[in-house]
Amino acid sequence: MSIVPLARRRLTVTGSEDLGAYRVLRVADPDGPPPQPGQFTMLAAAQRWGGGEDERPYLPRALSVAHHADGESHYLLEDVGPGTRRLCELARGDEVLALGPLGRGFAAPTPRQRAILVGGGVGIAPLAILQDALAARGMTAVVLLGFRDRDRARGAALLGDARVATDDGSVGHHGLLTDLLAAELAQSSEAVVYSCGPAAMLEAVRALCAAREVPAQLALEAPMACGFGACFGCAIPDASGGYLRLCVDGPVVRGDEIATALVKGSGH
């Protein structure tokens, strides 16, 4: 893993496009260390950050890298608060302040393991760069994605060959994403599951994999202020009675590493 200088870089936005209910932000980062699948960046707009109502947004937002190629990083955004709203407003030529890539990413599967990528909502982002990395090694993955509705399901275009489940049945399987996962796991025990998404979905994935004795790697979210382990704002209990700082011990953790009652999600 590359060593990241603990200084923010001033980068230029190269484009921003709608993807259903989401927005893809593209940022030129030719001199930054290439991210590993599952790593994240602390991102803030260089202008009008901290000047809104109640001086929000104040802290940068932790965002998974969705794609990285030719010195350009892509981020998947959903407008769920003042930070992501400001980032969604950015257009070509605007600037951002970036610190990253940070954190522990996904571990590659062994040659015998069948990779299954399971993502929900905006949590599909780190699975996209993981699919890119696997393809570069000549490996394919089963991709299962879940969304609330048709508009959000358009985000599935971020990955290739995805099977989709929606809560309202407007696209693909009408029901839980874990229905699709259970069917896949029934086909073979030689699998490893990579997952990111809402807390309830992650817990369901963790429990299903534990019951089938299938290894799972979960990309978790928690409120982050620094991104490099100094503030302890993202600490969660682990399975041994200690704590994990998701910014340095994660955000990717094994399913058996965490205290399952405290798989938490957070809005950006």
Solvent accessible surface area in square Angstrom, and as a share of the most:
residue,aa,sasa,rsa
1,M,153,0.68
2,S,51,0.33
3,I,157,0.80
4,V,22,0.13
5,P,87,0.55
6,L,116,0.58
7,A,63,0.49
8,R,130,0.47
9,R,51,0.19
10,R,140,0.51
11,L,20,0.10
12,T,59,0.34
13,V,1,0.00
14,T,27,0.16
15,G,6,0.06
16,S,21,0.13
17,E,76,0.34
18,D,100,0.52
19,L,30,0.15
20,G,16,0.15
21,A,35,0.27
22,Y,4,0.02
23,R,57,0.21
24,V,17,0.10
25,L,0,0.00
26,R,59,0.22
27,V,1,0.01
28,A,30,0.23
29,D,11,0.06
30,P,99,0.62
31,D,134,0.70
32,G,11,0.10
33,P,24,0.15
34,P,79,0.50
35,P,15,0.09
36,Q,78,0.35
37,P,18,0.11
38,G,1,0.01
39,Q,3,0.01
40,F,6,0.02
41,T,5,0.03
42,M,2,0.01
43,L,0,0.00
44,A,1,0.01
45,A,2,0.01
46,A,24,0.19
47,Q,79,0.35
48,R,162,0.59
49,W,46,0.16
50,G,15,0.15
51,G,64,0.61
52,G,39,0.37
53,E,150,0.67
54,D,119,0.61
55,E,112,0.50
56,R,125,0.46
57,P,8,0.05
58,Y,166,0.63
59,L,74,0.37
60,P,24,0.15
61,R,32,0.12
62,A,18,0.14
63,L,7,0.04
64,S,31,0.20
65,V,3,0.02
66,A,1,0.00
67,H,39,0.17
68,H,48,0.21
69,A,65,0.51
70,D,152,0.79
71,G,21,0.20
72,E,38,0.17
73,S,4,0.03
74,H,39,0.18
75,Y,7,0.03
76,L,4,0.02
77,L,1,0.00
78,E,29,0.13
79,D,72,0.37
80,V,81,0.46
81,G,11,0.10
82,P,33,0.21
83,G,0,0.00
84,T,2,0.01
85,R,116,0.42
86,R,22,0.08
87,L,0,0.00
88,C,25,0.15
89,E,91,0.41
90,L,2,0.01
91,A,54,0.42
92,R,186,0.68
93,G,49,0.48
94,D,49,0.26
95,E,49,0.22
96,V,0,0.00
97,L,32,0.16
98,A,1,0.00
99,L,11,0.06
100,G,1,0.01
101,P,9,0.05
102,L,14,0.07
103,G,13,0.12
104,R,92,0.34
105,G,12,0.11
106,F,21,0.09
107,A,61,0.47
108,A,58,0.45
109,P,6,0.04
110,T,69,0.40
111,P,133,0.83
112,R,183,0.67
113,Q,44,0.20
114,R,67,0.24
115,A,2,0.02
116,I,0,0.00
117,L,0,0.00
118,V,0,0.00
119,G,0,0.00
120,G,3,0.03
121,G,17,0.16
122,V,41,0.24
123,G,6,0.06
124,I,0,0.00
125,A,4,0.03
126,P,2,0.01
127,L,0,0.00
128,A,0,0.00
129,I,11,0.06
130,L,6,0.03
131,Q,34,0.15
132,D,62,0.32
133,A,35,0.27
134,L,4,0.02
135,A,65,0.51
136,A,91,0.71
137,R,135,0.49
138,G,70,0.68
139,M,44,0.19
140,T,127,0.74
141,A,23,0.18
142,V,35,0.20
143,V,2,0.01
144,L,0,0.00
145,L,0,0.00
146,G,11,0.10
147,F,8,0.03
148,R,139,0.51
149,D,37,0.19
150,R,146,0.53
151,D,71,0.37
152,R,52,0.19
153,A,9,0.07
154,R,138,0.50
155,G,0,0.00
156,A,15,0.12
157,A,79,0.61
158,L,19,0.09
159,L,14,0.07
160,G,33,0.32
161,D,144,0.75
162,A,31,0.24
163,R,109,0.40
164,V,20,0.12
165,A,1,0.01
166,T,1,0.00
167,D,92,0.48
168,D,78,0.40
169,G,29,0.28
170,S,36,0.23
171,V,42,0.24
172,G,59,0.57
173,H,65,0.29
174,H,124,0.55
175,G,23,0.22
176,L,121,0.60
177,L,14,0.07
178,T,21,0.12
179,D,67,0.35
180,L,17,0.08
181,L,0,0.00
182,A,28,0.22
183,A,52,0.40
184,E,11,0.05
185,L,9,0.05
186,A,80,0.62
187,Q,129,0.57
188,S,40,0.26
189,S,90,0.58
190,E,77,0.34
191,A,2,0.01
192,V,4,0.02
193,V,0,0.00
194,Y,0,0.00
195,S,0,0.00
196,C,9,0.05
197,G,12,0.12
198,P,76,0.48
199,A,28,0.21
200,A,83,0.64
201,M,27,0.12
202,L,3,0.01
203,E,52,0.23
204,A,42,0.33
205,V,0,0.00
206,R,41,0.15
207,A,41,0.31
208,L,33,0.17
209,C,1,0.01
210,A,60,0.46
211,A,82,0.63
212,R,101,0.37
213,E,156,0.70
214,V,8,0.05
215,P,66,0.41
216,A,10,0.08
217,Q,24,0.11
218,L,0,0.00
219,A,5,0.04
220,L,7,0.03
221,E,49,0.22
222,A,11,0.09
223,P,96,0.61
224,M,24,0.11
225,A,38,0.30
226,C,20,0.12
227,G,2,0.02
228,F,80,0.33
229,G,5,0.05
230,A,70,0.54
231,C,58,0.35
232,F,127,0.53
233,G,45,0.44
234,C,3,0.02
235,A,35,0.27
236,I,12,0.06
237,P,36,0.23
238,D,23,0.12
239,A,66,0.51
240,S,102,0.66
241,G,67,0.64
242,G,29,0.28
243,Y,150,0.57
244,L,22,0.11
245,R,74,0.27
246,L,1,0.00
247,C,2,0.01
248,V,57,0.33
249,D,46,0.24
250,G,0,0.00
251,P,9,0.06
252,V,5,0.03
253,V,1,0.00
254,R,129,0.47
255,G,9,0.09
256,D,103,0.53
257,E,32,0.14
258,I,5,0.03
259,A,28,0.22
260,T,47,0.28
261,A,101,0.78
262,L,60,0.30
263,V,14,0.08
264,K,114,0.48
265,G,43,0.41
266,S,28,0.18
267,G,67,0.64
268,H,38,0.17
